[in-house]
Amino acid sequence: MNDKQEKGAMQVDVQLVRDLAALLDDTNLTEIEVEDGDRKIRVARKAASAAPAPVYAPAPAAAPAAPAAAPAAASAEPALPSGTVVKSPIVGTAYLAAEPGAAPFARVGTQVAAGETILIVEAMKVMNAIPAPSAGTVKAILVDNGQPVEYDQPLIVIE
């Protein structure tokens, strides 16, 4: 039986799994996977798929939540310049340039045309170009290159 356990069954390092779960908490990630030779350990939270559900909750449930969110939004609004806020349409990783070392799509103070790519959000190895919704001047870039972004997170302000 010991030979079978050693050859056929994977020995799980419980402390490693606990450490990975703690890392998920510390970094606000929803999934992490490590690989060591033939052994692979993946720790994931279902919170990411459950998080959008409250956003799409029935209108009566959303109405009481609006006053609670309003003070937070009111305190965040003064930090944003006036203009059109471009938000992330998906969860992913924001990239300000087409590839490492390349010039960024847009910088603060640059003019952009409607439909022009202003950044990329990568989701599941698919690069999604995020276009400027209107022509204007980039007033603020609210994310860093390579930063994870959430659905509806403000990315860029154009005026």
C-alpha positions as CSV (number, residue, x, y, z in Angstrom):
1,M,0.0,0.0,0.0
2,N,2.9,2.4,0.7
3,D,4.3,1.7,-2.8
4,K,1.0,2.5,-4.3
5,Q,0.8,5.7,-2.3
6,E,4.3,6.7,-3.3
7,K,3.9,5.9,-7.0
8,G,0.2,6.6,-7.8
9,A,-1.1,9.1,-5.4
10,M,0.0,12.7,-5.2
11,Q,1.1,13.9,-1.8
12,V,-0.5,17.2,-1.1
13,D,1.4,19.8,0.9
14,V,-1.4,21.2,3.1
15,Q,0.7,24.1,4.3
16,L,1.4,25.1,0.7
17,V,-2.3,25.1,-0.1
18,R,-2.9,27.3,3.1
19,D,-0.1,29.6,2.0
20,L,-1.6,30.0,-1.5
21,A,-5.0,30.7,0.0
22,A,-3.5,33.4,2.2
23,L,-1.7,34.8,-0.9
24,L,-5.1,35.0,-2.6
25,D,-6.4,37.1,0.3
26,D,-3.3,39.3,0.4
27,T,-3.3,40.1,-3.3
28,N,-7.1,40.1,-4.0
29,L,-6.6,37.5,-6.7
30,T,-9.3,34.9,-7.5
31,E,-7.0,32.1,-8.6
32,I,-3.4,31.0,-8.3
33,E,-1.6,28.0,-9.7
34,V,1.9,26.6,-9.0
35,E,3.7,23.9,-10.7
36,D,6.6,21.8,-9.5
37,G,7.6,19.1,-12.0
38,D,4.7,16.9,-12.6
39,R,2.8,18.3,-9.6
40,K,0.4,21.2,-10.1
41,I,-1.7,22.9,-7.4
42,R,-4.4,25.3,-8.2
43,V,-6.3,27.3,-5.6
44,A,-9.3,29.4,-6.7
45,R,-12.1,31.3,-5.2
46,K,-15.6,31.4,-6.6
47,A,-16.0,34.9,-5.2
48,A,-15.0,36.3,-8.7
49,S,-18.0,34.7,-10.4
50,A,-20.3,35.6,-7.5
51,A,-19.1,39.2,-7.3
52,P,-20.8,40.3,-10.5
53,A,-24.1,38.8,-9.3
54,P,-24.8,41.6,-6.8
55,V,-24.1,44.2,-9.5
56,Y,-27.0,42.6,-11.5
57,A,-29.2,42.2,-8.5
58,P,-32.9,43.2,-8.9
59,A,-33.6,47.0,-8.9
60,P,-35.1,47.1,-5.3
61,A,-31.9,45.6,-3.9
62,A,-29.8,48.0,-5.9
63,A,-31.7,51.1,-4.7
64,P,-30.7,50.7,-1.0
65,A,-27.1,50.0,-2.0
66,A,-26.9,53.3,-4.0
67,P,-27.0,55.6,-0.9
68,A,-24.3,53.5,0.8
69,A,-22.1,53.7,-2.4
70,A,-22.8,57.4,-3.0
71,P,-20.6,58.7,-0.2
72,A,-17.7,56.5,-1.4
73,A,-18.3,57.7,-5.0
74,A,-18.6,61.3,-3.9
75,S,-15.3,61.1,-2.1
76,A,-13.6,59.4,-5.2
77,E,-15.1,61.9,-7.7
78,P,-13.1,64.9,-6.7
79,A,-9.9,63.0,-7.3
80,L,-11.0,62.3,-11.0
81,P,-10.7,65.1,-13.5
82,S,-13.9,66.1,-15.3
83,G,-14.5,64.4,-18.5
84,T,-15.5,61.0,-20.0
85,V,-14.3,58.1,-17.8
86,V,-13.4,55.1,-19.8
87,K,-14.1,51.9,-17.7
88,S,-13.0,48.4,-18.2
89,P,-15.6,46.3,-20.0
90,I,-14.1,43.1,-18.5
91,V,-11.9,41.6,-15.8
92,G,-8.3,41.3,-16.9
93,T,-4.9,42.9,-17.0
94,A,-4.5,46.5,-18.4
95,Y,-1.6,47.2,-20.8
96,L,-0.8,50.8,-21.8
97,A,1.4,49.7,-24.8
98,A,1.1,47.1,-27.5
99,E,4.2,45.2,-26.2
100,P,6.9,45.6,-23.5
101,G,9.2,48.5,-24.4
102,A,6.8,50.0,-27.0
103,A,5.5,53.5,-26.7
104,P,2.2,53.8,-24.8
105,F,-1.1,54.2,-26.8
106,A,-1.8,57.4,-24.9
107,R,-0.2,59.7,-22.3
108,V,-1.7,62.4,-20.1
109,G,-2.1,65.5,-22.3
110,T,-2.2,63.7,-25.7
111,Q,-5.0,64.1,-28.1
112,V,-7.0,60.9,-29.1
113,A,-9.5,60.4,-31.8
114,A,-12.8,58.6,-31.3
115,G,-12.3,54.9,-31.8
116,E,-8.5,55.1,-31.3
117,T,-7.1,52.4,-29.1
118,I,-6.0,53.9,-25.8
119,L,-5.1,50.7,-24.0
120,I,-5.5,46.9,-24.0
121,V,-7.2,44.7,-21.4
122,E,-6.0,41.1,-21.6
123,A,-8.5,38.4,-20.5
124,M,-7.8,34.7,-20.9
125,K,-4.9,35.4,-23.3
126,V,-7.1,37.5,-25.6
127,M,-6.0,41.1,-26.1
128,N,-9.0,43.4,-26.1
129,A,-8.4,46.9,-27.5
130,I,-10.2,49.6,-25.6
131,P,-11.1,52.5,-27.9
132,A,-11.6,56.1,-26.9
133,P,-15.4,56.7,-26.8
134,S,-14.9,60.2,-28.2
135,A,-12.1,62.6,-29.4
136,G,-10.4,64.6,-26.7
137,T,-7.4,65.0,-24.5
138,V,-6.3,62.4,-22.0
139,K,-6.6,64.0,-18.6
140,A,-5.7,61.0,-16.4
141,I,-4.5,57.4,-16.7
142,L,-5.9,55.7,-13.6
143,V,-4.1,52.3,-14.0
144,D,-0.5,51.1,-14.3
145,N,0.9,49.0,-17.1
146,G,0.3,45.3,-16.2
147,Q,-2.2,46.1,-13.4
148,P,-5.1,43.7,-12.9
149,V,-8.4,45.5,-13.4
150,E,-12.0,44.7,-12.5
151,Y,-15.2,45.0,-14.5
152,D,-16.4,48.7,-14.7
153,Q,-13.1,49.9,-13.1
154,P,-12.2,53.5,-14.3
155,L,-9.1,53.3,-16.5
156,I,-8.7,56.6,-18.3
157,V,-10.3,60.1,-18.2
158,I,-10.7,61.9,-21.6
159,E,-12.0,65.5,-21.9
